[in-house]
Amino acid sequence: MKKLLLLLPLFVLMISCDDKPVVLKDSAGRLNDVLVVATNKDWEGVVGDSIRNVLARPIDGIVREEPLFTLNHIKPKAFDGLLLKNRNYLIIEQSDSAGVSVKKDKYANPQIGIVIKGSNSQEIARVISENGDNIVDVYSRGEVAWKNYLMNKTKLNTDRIKERFGIDITVPRTYRYAAQDDPDFFWLRKSIEAGTMDIMIYEVDYAEVKRDSNTIRDIIKVRDRVGGEKIPVDEGGLFKTEANFTPLLNETQIDGRFAFETRGNWEVVNMFMAGPFINYTVYNKDRNNWLILEGYVSAPNSIQRNYLFELEAILRSARFGGEVSKE
């Protein structure tokens, strides 16, 4: 069995020479939707199971199971006309050789298409499983870029954040500054039908978060201390990390700078309030400290995937290099 080799930096950019786009139309589709083009046999068998295990697996950090992507299946003959404009599509093809290729902006713009080939169902399923993380990463990066494009059209004035922390960050005008009198802590809030979406931005000393086996404990300690002090709740309550759900920790980058990504759940002690959060603890080499970028959702009766995704897109839009006010 041939081993499929993929280099992640190249995987994102691979475009076949014979797939040059012609006149492109604007793509269409809801955020985090993927159109799966496959025969009914493949969709209902091991190939479909592998696709669902990769793209519809539960989102990390949300207690109630919600899928990474919403999958919509059509047969190959139906992939024509308006359906060619879908922003994200996945095609399954029978072929003598196994492989994965990415088709960027082939039928519309922007658009990410992934084609997976194999000689039989078992081989195709294996290819999907072995490259699952890369497939998710390609679609996720594309969706974050699209969301940032949309947010840039209605951007909130964030000069005060730039002046204090030296970062540009793309925040839609649907958010407002909730904390007005604290120059070292920024709290932004958006009202939604089912509750609120919130963002916190602040700094802590480098010594407060160590890169070792206790990192997650350090991050929880910081967010519980700062959140408990800065986020107002009714008397008797306390904003903190939910103790019954261990947050998930990964290493990543924000604007090329090392960061810890933490996903978990928050709660208000002694009150029936809780929800998911995503936290980026970013090493700011210019100040030798940690810049904390966190977003959290309070919408207990709603599907929270796209809310959390919007917060991720906002936080990942941070770009360093602005003027920083002196302390």
C-alpha positions in Angstrom: 0.0 0.0 0.0 1.4 3.3 -1.1 2.0 5.8 1.7 0.6 9.3 0.9 3.1 12.1 1.7 1.8 15.6 2.3 3.7 18.7 3.2 1.3 21.0 5.0 2.7 24.3 3.7 2.4 23.0 0.1 -0.9 21.2 0.8 -2.6 24.6 1.3 -1.4 25.9 -2.0 -1.4 22.9 -4.4 -3.2 23.7 -7.7 -2.9 21.5 -10.8 -1.5 23.2 -13.9 -4.5 22.1 -15.9 -7.0 23.6 -13.5 -6.5 27.3 -14.4 -9.6 29.3 -13.7 -11.4 31.2 -16.4 -14.0 33.9 -15.6 -14.8 33.4 -11.9 -18.1 34.3 -10.2 -18.5 35.0 -6.5 -18.7 31.9 -4.4 -21.7 31.1 -2.2 -22.4 29.1 0.9 -22.9 29.4 4.6 -20.0 29.5 6.9 -18.6 26.1 7.8 -20.6 24.3 5.2 -18.9 21.7 3.0 -20.5 20.2 -0.1 -19.6 16.5 -0.5 -19.7 15.2 -4.1 -19.8 11.4 -3.9 -21.9 8.5 -5.1 -24.6 7.2 -2.8 -22.6 4.0 -2.3 -19.5 5.9 -1.1 -21.6 8.4 1.1 -23.4 5.6 2.8 -20.4 3.3 3.3 -16.9 3.5 4.8 -16.0 6.6 2.7 -18.9 8.6 4.1 -18.1 7.4 7.6 -14.5 8.6 7.2 -15.6 12.0 5.9 -18.0 12.4 8.8 -15.4 11.3 11.3 -13.0 14.0 10.1 -15.3 16.9 9.1 -18.3 16.4 11.3 -16.5 15.4 14.4 -17.4 17.3 17.6 -15.9 20.7 18.1 -13.2 20.8 20.9 -14.3 22.8 23.9 -18.1 22.6 23.6 -19.8 20.3 26.1 -22.8 19.8 23.9 -21.7 18.0 20.7 -21.7 20.3 17.6 -19.9 19.4 14.3 -16.9 21.2 13.0 -18.6 21.5 9.6 -22.1 21.0 8.2 -22.0 18.4 5.4 -24.3 18.5 2.4 -24.1 15.5 0.0 -24.9 15.4 -3.7 -24.2 12.8 -6.4 -21.4 13.7 -9.0 -23.8 14.3 -11.8 -25.5 17.0 -9.8 -22.3 19.0 -9.3 -23.1 21.6 -12.0 -24.6 25.0 -12.4 -25.1 27.0 -9.3 -23.7 24.2 -7.1 -20.2 24.8 -8.7 -20.2 28.1 -6.8 -20.1 26.5 -3.4 -17.2 28.0 -1.4 -16.1 24.6 0.0 -16.5 21.3 -1.7 -15.1 17.8 -1.4 -15.0 15.4 -4.3 -14.5 11.6 -4.1 -13.1 10.0 -7.2 -12.1 6.4 -8.1 -8.5 6.3 -9.5 -5.6 4.0 -10.0 -3.5 6.1 -7.6 -4.3 7.4 -4.2 -3.9 11.1 -3.4 -5.3 14.4 -2.2 -5.2 17.6 -4.1 -6.5 21.1 -3.4 -8.2 23.2 -6.1 -8.2 26.9 -5.2 -10.8 29.2 -6.9 -11.5 26.7 -9.7 -15.2 27.6 -10.3 -15.7 30.6 -8.1 -13.8 33.1 -5.9 -13.0 32.5 -3.1 -13.3 28.7 -3.1 -11.6 25.7 -1.7 -12.0 22.3 -3.3 -10.4 19.1 -2.1 -10.3 16.1 -4.4 -9.6 12.7 -2.8 -8.7 9.7 -5.0 -8.2 6.0 -4.5 -8.6 2.7 -6.2 -11.4 1.5 -3.9 -13.5 2.5 -1.0 -11.1 1.2 1.6 -8.2 3.1 0.1 -10.1 6.3 -0.2 -11.3 6.0 3.5 -7.7 5.4 4.5 -6.5 8.5 2.6 -9.2 10.6 4.3 -8.3 9.3 7.8 -4.5 9.8 7.3 -4.9 13.4 6.1 -7.8 14.4 8.3 -6.1 17.1 10.2 -4.7 18.7 7.1 -8.1 18.6 5.4 -9.7 20.3 8.4 -6.9 22.9 8.5 -7.3 23.8 4.8 -11.1 24.4 5.2 -10.7 26.2 8.5 -8.0 28.6 7.2 -10.2 29.4 4.3 -13.2 30.1 6.4 -11.3 32.3 8.8 -9.9 34.3 5.9 -13.5 34.7 4.5 -14.9 35.8 7.8 -12.1 38.3 8.2 -12.9 39.7 4.8 -16.5 40.1 5.8 -15.6 41.7 9.1 -13.3 44.2 7.5 -16.3 45.7 5.7 -17.8 46.9 9.0 -14.9 47.3 11.2 -15.0 48.9 14.7 -12.5 51.6 15.5 -9.9 49.8 17.6 -7.3 52.6 17.8 -7.4 52.6 21.6 -6.5 48.9 21.6 -3.7 49.6 19.2 -2.4 52.5 21.3 -2.3 50.3 24.5 -1.1 47.0 23.2 0.4 47.7 19.8 -1.9 45.4 17.8 -4.3 45.9 15.0 -7.4 43.7 15.4 -10.4 43.3 13.2 -13.6 43.6 15.3 -17.0 44.2 13.6 -19.0 47.3 14.6 -21.7 45.0 16.1 -19.4 44.9 19.1 -19.2 47.7 21.7 -16.7 48.7 24.4 -18.2 47.4 27.6 -15.4 48.5 29.9 -14.6 52.2 29.6 -12.5 53.2 32.6 -9.8 50.6 32.7 -6.8 51.4 30.4 -5.2 47.9 30.9 -8.3 45.7 30.3 -10.5 45.8 27.3 -13.9 44.1 27.3 -15.9 44.2 24.1 -19.5 42.8 23.9 -22.0 41.9 21.2 -25.6 41.3 21.9 -27.2 38.3 20.1 -30.7 37.0 20.2 -29.9 34.3 22.6 -27.4 36.1 24.8 -24.0 37.8 24.3 -20.5 37.3 22.7 -17.6 38.8 24.6 -13.9 39.6 24.1 -11.3 40.3 26.7 -7.8 41.7 25.9 -5.1 42.3 28.6 -1.5 41.5 29.4 0.2 39.5 32.2 3.9 39.1 33.2 5.8 36.4 31.3 6.5 34.5 34.6 2.8 33.9 35.1 2.5 31.3 32.3 5.3 28.7 31.9 5.8 26.4 29.0 5.8 23.1 30.9 3.5 20.4 32.3 1.7 23.0 34.3 0.8 25.4 31.5 -2.9 24.7 31.5 -3.0 25.3 35.2 -1.2 28.6 34.8 -3.6 29.8 32.1 -6.6 28.8 34.2 -5.2 30.6 37.2 -4.6 33.8 35.1 -8.1 33.8 33.5 -9.9 33.1 36.7 -8.1 35.9 38.5 -8.5 38.5 35.8 -12.0 37.4 34.8 -13.1 37.2 38.4 -11.9 40.8 39.1 -13.0 42.4 35.8 -16.2 40.7 34.6 -19.1 41.9 36.7 -21.7 39.4 37.8 -24.5 39.4 40.3 -23.6 39.4 44.0 -22.6 35.9 45.1 -21.4 34.8 41.7 -17.9 34.6 40.3 -16.8 34.3 36.7 -14.3 31.4 36.3 -13.3 28.3 34.4 -15.7 25.4 34.8 -14.1 22.9 37.1 -15.9 19.9 35.7 -14.5 20.3 32.2 -10.7 20.2 31.7 -9.8 22.7 29.0 -7.9 21.6 25.9 -4.5 23.1 25.2 -2.6 23.4 21.9 0.3 25.4 20.6 -0.2 27.7 17.7 0.8 31.1 16.3 -0.9 34.5 16.1 0.7 36.7 13.5 3.8 34.5 13.5 4.2 34.7 17.3 4.1 31.7 19.6 0.8 31.2 21.4 -1.1 28.8 23.5 -4.7 28.1 22.3 -7.0 27.0 25.1 -10.6 25.9 24.6 -12.9 25.2 27.5 -16.0 26.3 29.3 -16.6 29.1 31.7 -19.2 29.3 34.5 -20.5 31.8 37.0 -20.3 30.1 40.4 -23.7 29.7 42.2 -25.6 30.7 39.1 -26.9 28.8 36.1 -24.6 30.6 33.6 -22.0 28.9 31.5 -20.7 28.6 28.0 -17.6 28.0 25.8 -14.5 30.1 25.5 -11.4 30.3 23.3 -8.2 31.8 24.7 -5.0 32.8 23.0 -2.1 33.4 25.3 0.4 35.1 22.9 4.1 35.7 23.7 4.8 39.3 22.9 8.6 39.3 22.4 8.6 43.1 22.1 7.5 43.5 25.8 8.6 40.0 27.0 5.1 39.3 28.4 1.9 37.5 27.4 -0.9 39.2 25.5 -4.2 37.5 26.4 -6.9 37.4 23.7 -10.1 35.7 24.8 -13.6 35.3 23.5 -16.5 33.6 25.2 -20.1 32.9 24.4 -23.2 33.1 26.6 -26.0 31.6 24.6 -27.2 28.4 26.5 -30.1 27.6 24.2 -28.4 28.1 20.9 -26.0 26.3 18.6 -22.7 27.9 19.5 -20.4 26.7 16.7 -20.6 29.8 14.5 -20.5 32.2 17.5 -17.3 30.6 18.7 -15.9 30.6 15.1 -16.5 34.4 14.8 -14.6 34.9 18.0 -11.7 32.8 16.8 -11.6 34.8 13.5 -11.5 38.1 15.4 -8.7 36.9 17.8 -6.6 35.4 15.0 -6.8 38.7 13.1 -4.5 40.4 15.6 -1.4 41.9 14.0 1.5 43.3 15.9 3.5 46.4 15.1 1.5 49.4 16.2 2.7 52.0 18.6 2.4 51.0 22.3 1.8 53.6 25.0 4.4 53.8 27.7 3.5 52.7 31.2 
